[in-house]
């Protein structure tokens, strides 16, 4: 790693989450909801759909908080 790159790191993952975090959170939170609905429609118990909705809501809240925390960190600590 050269001196310029070492003194000014890029952090592409953080910048990706700042830019596309809302979409990532929404898609990840919808996965257990869709899987629960699929399981219920495949003849399994309706509890899989309920668990999918609960897991999706929990994932949405946790990941949304993580994206907001990353945005604060990037805004306050990374050079512009």
N, C-alpha and C positions, 0 to 999 in steps of 0.2 A: 504494500500500500504506500503510495507516495505521500509526501508531506501535505499537499493541498487536499487530498482526499481524507487524510487523517484529521486535519484540522476542521474540516467542514463535512461531516457525515451526511448522507442523503436520507436514510430511513424510508425506503419506498413503501414498506407495508403500512407505516403510520399515515403516510400521505394518501395511500389507497383507501384506508378506512375513513380518513377525514372526508375524502371526496365521495366515496360510494358507500359509506357506512349505513345509511338508511336502507338502501337496497339490500345489502348483505343481511342486515338484521331482519328485514321483512321476509326474505326468502328462507332464511334459516328457521325462523319462527313458524313459517307455513308448512315446513316439512313434516313435523309430527302431527299436525292437524290433518294434512292430506293422507298420511299413512293411517291415522286412526279412522278416518272416513272410509278409506279403502278396506281396512280390516273389517269394519262393520258391514260394508256392502258385500264382502266376501262370505258373510255368514257367521262371523265371529261375534262375540258379545258386544253390545252397545257401549260397554265400559271402556273398550279400546278407543272409541271416538271421544268419550269424555276425558280419558287420560291424555289423548292427543291434544285436545283443546287446552287442558290444564298445562301440559308440557310446553305447548306453543306460547301460551301467555307468559309462563315463567321465563322461557328463553327470550321472549321479546323484551321483557323488563330488564333482565340481567344484561343482555347484549346491548340494549339501548343505553343503559347506564355506562357500560364499558366504552361505547363509541363516544359518548359525551365526555367521559374522563380523558380519552385519548385526544379529543379536540381541545380540551383545556390544556393538556400537557403540551401539545404541539403549538398552541397559541402562545403560551407563556414561556416555554423553555427552549424551543428550537429557534435558531436564528432564521430570519426571513430573507 
